[in-house]
Amino acid sequence: MKFRPLFDTVILKKVEVEEKPASAIILSGDNKEKTELGEVIAVGSGDTRDGKTVKMQLKVGDRVVYSKYRGEEKKIDGEDYIFISQFEILAVEEN
């Protein structure tokens, strides 16, 4: 199923981050907060705020860090997606 997000909405697919300690000792991750990383699946066309056009800064395929408690998680056809505003995305991964 394909989606076309509206305005400044971005659709993400969560990327699992494997965090390895620097030493050979593996620590339980239960008490640590994980980084929320997602891959951009689709982006809206942008929005208007305070009378000014806001361009989308993201493109399909970008990997981004987003706020854990923002956006809406939805399961569609057995797949988990996050629908989130561009303004709730914190950073884009650069190579």
C-alpha positions in Angstrom: 0.0 0.0 0.0 1.3 3.4 -0.9 0.7 6.7 0.9 1.0 10.3 0.0 1.5 12.4 3.1 -0.2 15.8 3.4 1.5 19.1 4.2 4.6 18.7 6.4 3.9 15.1 7.3 6.7 12.6 7.0 6.3 8.8 7.0 9.1 6.9 8.7 9.9 3.2 9.0 11.7 2.6 12.3 15.4 1.4 12.0 16.7 -0.8 14.7 20.0 0.5 16.1 22.4 -2.1 17.5 24.4 -0.5 20.2 27.6 -2.2 21.1 29.8 -1.3 24.1 33.4 -0.5 23.4 34.6 -3.4 25.6 33.8 -7.1 25.4 31.3 -6.8 28.3 27.7 -6.6 27.1 25.5 -4.5 29.3 21.8 -4.9 29.6 20.0 -2.1 27.6 16.9 -2.1 29.9 17.9 1.0 31.7 19.3 2.9 28.7 17.2 5.0 26.3 17.7 4.0 22.7 18.2 6.4 19.9 15.0 6.7 17.7 16.2 6.3 14.2 14.0 6.1 11.1 14.1 5.9 7.3 12.0 8.3 5.4 9.5 6.4 3.3 7.4 9.4 2.0 7.2 13.2 2.5 4.4 15.7 2.0 4.6 18.7 -0.2 5.3 21.3 2.5 3.2 23.7 4.4 2.5 27.4 5.0 3.2 28.9 8.4 2.6 32.5 9.3 2.0 33.3 5.6 5.4 31.8 4.5 6.0 28.7 2.5 7.9 26.0 4.4 9.8 23.7 2.1 10.4 20.1 3.0 14.0 19.5 4.1 13.8 15.7 3.8 13.7 13.2 0.9 12.8 9.6 0.6 15.7 7.4 1.8 17.0 9.9 4.4 17.8 8.4 7.8 16.7 10.6 10.6 16.7 10.9 14.4 13.2 11.9 15.7 11.6 12.6 19.1 10.6 9.5 20.8 7.3 10.8 22.1 6.1 12.5 18.9 4.3 11.4 15.9 1.7 8.6 15.5 2.7 4.9 15.3 0.5 2.9 13.0 0.5 -0.7 11.9 -0.6 -1.1 8.2 -0.5 -4.4 6.4 1.6 -5.8 9.2 4.3 -3.1 8.9 5.0 -0.4 11.6 5.1 3.2 10.4 5.5 6.5 12.1 3.6 9.5 10.8 5.4 12.6 12.1 5.7 16.3 11.3 8.9 17.5 9.7 9.3 19.9 12.7 9.5 17.0 15.1 12.5 15.5 13.3 15.8 16.4 15.1 18.5 15.5 12.6 19.4 13.9 9.3 22.2 11.3 9.2 25.1 12.4 6.9 27.6 10.1 5.4 
